[in-house]
């Protein structure tokens, strides 16, 4: 009798079948949590090993670590600080040797996130019922966008924002540096939308959060993404949305930038952890097919 486990081509050999049980939300949790590892690693290496700007009075990493010597990294001299009048977390990842290490460490984020994206696609497509039709119709497109934007996130380390604000060459480098990051943000946004949609249809929202609150959160993410991107592009095009030289404007900009990290990364990470406690596992089965 043919059922959902019947092979589409050929027949199963007498070889063993390998069954893997996995909770997909733990992949998402570890992928998002890896961002903290990346930033911590970047901060450590930048603080103790990076020399920027170049100077003749450089302390050794040993003196910085054990003898209290000051860091040779001056974030106020970076292109990003000069542009926005405050520093961004990526400044700790932009200068060698930090960015070389970061380009390797980022795989700890990319691999589990992309594994989640692919497996979540199959999880969505395996659902039955007309209520899933809309999500299924957009899932292939959302999956491809997320996979590609996460895969190429490492490109932010290729074009570091060297130079000074006002120099056209430095602005070009920063633009090439920012675009992969913006696309990664879009991927994170789409992951959040798709995941909220999924748990709402599945009725497995943690903490007894209502569907209305979930959609308000999705709307907040979309607004934050638009504001964040518009803000950065306005500075690239030298038409700032608002002045960040004063305390009010600077605080508003920092709320947008660091608020994004909380809303788009920290909250989904926490949600993923608690969603992983519901006991709903996915099963991956491998076996050979004889032609």
ChimeraX attribute file (.defattr): number of C-alpha atoms within 10 A of each C-alpha:
attribute: neighborCount
match mode: 1-to-1
recipient: residues
	/A:1	3
	/A:2	6
	/A:3	6
	/A:4	6
	/A:5	6
	/A:6	11
	/A:7	13
	/A:8	8
	/A:9	9
	/A:10	11
	/A:11	12
	/A:12	15
	/A:13	12
	/A:14	10
	/A:15	9
	/A:16	10
	/A:17	12
	/A:18	10
	/A:19	11
	/A:20	11
	/A:21	10
	/A:22	14
	/A:23	17
	/A:24	23
	/A:25	23
	/A:26	20
	/A:27	23
	/A:28	26
	/A:29	25
	/A:30	18
	/A:31	24
	/A:32	25
	/A:33	18
	/A:34	20
	/A:35	19
	/A:36	14
	/A:37	16
	/A:38	22
	/A:39	19
	/A:40	15
	/A:41	19
	/A:42	26
	/A:43	19
	/A:44	13
	/A:45	21
	/A:46	25
	/A:47	20
	/A:48	21
	/A:49	22
	/A:50	24
	/A:51	18
	/A:52	17
	/A:53	14
	/A:54	11
	/A:55	8
	/A:56	5
	/A:57	7
	/A:58	13
	/A:59	15
	/A:60	15
	/A:61	18
	/A:62	12
	/A:63	13
	/A:64	16
	/A:65	14
	/A:66	8
	/A:67	10
	/A:68	9
	/A:69	15
	/A:70	15
	/A:71	20
	/A:72	22
	/A:73	19
	/A:74	15
	/A:75	17
	/A:76	13
	/A:77	16
	/A:78	23
	/A:79	24
	/A:80	22
	/A:81	17
	/A:82	15
	/A:83	20
	/A:84	20
	/A:85	17
	/A:86	17
	/A:87	18
	/A:88	15
	/A:89	13
	/A:90	18
	/A:91	21
	/A:92	25
	/A:93	26
	/A:94	24
	/A:95	24
	/A:96	19
	/A:97	15
	/A:98	23
	/A:99	25
	/A:100	15
	/A:101	16
	/A:102	23
	/A:103	17
	/A:104	11
	/A:105	19
	/A:106	20
	/A:107	18
	/A:108	17
	/A:109	24
	/A:110	22
	/A:111	17
	/A:112	19
	/A:113	28
	/A:114	21
	/A:115	15
	/A:116	24
	/A:117	23
	/A:118	15
	/A:119	17
	/A:120	21
	/A:121	17
	/A:122	14
	/A:123	15
	/A:124	18
	/A:125	16
	/A:126	10
	/A:127	13
	/A:128	9
	/A:129	6
	/A:130	8
	/A:131	11
	/A:132	17
	/A:133	14
	/A:134	9
	/A:135	16
	/A:136	18
	/A:137	11
	/A:138	11
	/A:139	18
	/A:140	15
	/A:141	10
	/A:142	19
	/A:143	21
	/A:144	15
	/A:145	19
	/A:146	23
	/A:147	21
	/A:148	14
	/A:149	21
	/A:150	26
	/A:151	18
	/A:152	14
	/A:153	22
	/A:154	21
	/A:155	16
	/A:156	24
	/A:157	24
	/A:158	14
	/A:159	17
	/A:160	23
	/A:161	25
	/A:162	19
	/A:163	18
	/A:164	17
	/A:165	20
	/A:166	13
	/A:167	10
	/A:168	12
	/A:169	14
	/A:170	18
	/A:171	22
	/A:172	14
	/A:173	17
	/A:174	21
	/A:175	19
	/A:176	18
	/A:177	21
	/A:178	22
	/A:179	16
	/A:180	20
	/A:181	21
	/A:182	18
	/A:183	19
	/A:184	23
	/A:185	23
	/A:186	20
	/A:187	21
	/A:188	22
	/A:189	21
	/A:190	19
	/A:191	23
	/A:192	21
	/A:193	19
	/A:194	21
	/A:195	18
	/A:196	20
	/A:197	18
	/A:198	18
	/A:199	15
	/A:200	17
	/A:201	14
	/A:202	12
	/A:203	12
	/A:204	15
	/A:205	18
	/A:206	17
	/A:207	9
	/A:208	8
	/A:209	11
	/A:210	13
	/A:211	16
	/A:212	10
	/A:213	10
	/A:214	17
	/A:215	15
	/A:216	12
	/A:217	17
	/A:218	22
	/A:219	13
	/A:220	15
	/A:221	20
	/A:222	18
	/A:223	12
	/A:224	19
	/A:225	21
	/A:226	12
	/A:227	16
	/A:228	19
	/A:229	18
	/A:230	14
	/A:231	19
	/A:232	21
	/A:233	17
	/A:234	14
	/A:235	15
	/A:236	19
	/A:237	9
	/A:238	11
	/A:239	12
	/A:240	16
	/A:241	15
	/A:242	14
	/A:243	15
	/A:244	18
	/A:245	13
	/A:246	9
	/A:247	10
	/A:248	12
	/A:249	14
	/A:250	17
	/A:251	14
	/A:252	13
	/A:253	23
	/A:254	17
	/A:255	12
	/A:256	16
	/A:257	20
	/A:258	12
	/A:259	15
	/A:260	18
	/A:261	14
	/A:262	12
	/A:263	18
	/A:264	23
	/A:265	21
	/A:266	18
	/A:267	13
	/A:268	21
	/A:269	21
	/A:270	14
	/A:271	16
	/A:272	21
	/A:273	17
	/A:274	16
	/A:275	21
	/A:276	19
	/A:277	13
	/A:278	11
	/A:279	8
	/A:280	13
	/A:281	14
	/A:282	13
	/A:283	12
	/A:284	11
	/A:285	9
	/A:286	10
	/A:287	14
	/A:288	15
	/A:289	14
	/A:290	10
	/A:291	8
